Amino acid sequence: MPLKIIGAGFGRTGTTSLYMALGQLGFPCYHMYELAFNKANRPHFEFWRKVANTPAGTQHDWETVFANYTAAVDNPACCVWQELLAANPDAKVILSLHPKGPDAWYDSTIETIYFTESMWQFKVLKIATPFGRKQGDMLTKLIWQRSHQGTMTDRAKAIAHYQQHIENVKSAVPADRLLIFSADQGWGPLCAFLGVPIPDGAFPSANDRAFFQKNKTGVAMAAYGILALAALVAGAALYGAARLMAAI
């Protein structure tokens, strides 16, 4: 089915709260959680790796990943928002922004999702495991190189790119099809933009930093396990070689 809503905002701009809100409003939404934790979507990693290894602007069979969704926000979909808009010309675009501004967005990103680039333990998984190689290749090339233009190691450059991204989206999308939104605005602007009633209950608030800390701990433990196994194998090999030499 065609996408009705395309999220152009970077990850860590309230996209998890927006993902939850859109689902509550009746728009099944694609998000990194759907890629990483929905077992039915596990084959999608290969699709996104293909996207990451083709030039920006290339069209793909988007139904492969979005067949069961009418909205898409967060990584990796936001990395190809322009391609998705070209493929779904009637879609509305939501540009999510961090409620506390660009500096807070940068800090949040570095402290959470950027661990796939900054943690040496994740690099061990990329070297030692097939899934780590595939996932790492996609994340590095599509998110950190293409979408963020390799700026994340320099705070000033990353924030300048964040601000330029806002201007790029505003220039590319007609005003009547664009909502610039932050989660602290609540249901009102979002429901008015989508033409749906405001639901009962508070707007979703997803504070998932604790989740990422747990995830980082899991990555570290897996890496330590791989290194311990490698050390055990190397030790056994050296012991065997020493015994062989002694016997000669």
Order of alpha helices (4+ residues) and beta strands (2+ residues): beta-alpha-beta-alpha-alpha-alpha-beta-alpha-beta-alpha-alpha-alpha-alpha-alpha-beta-alpha-alpha
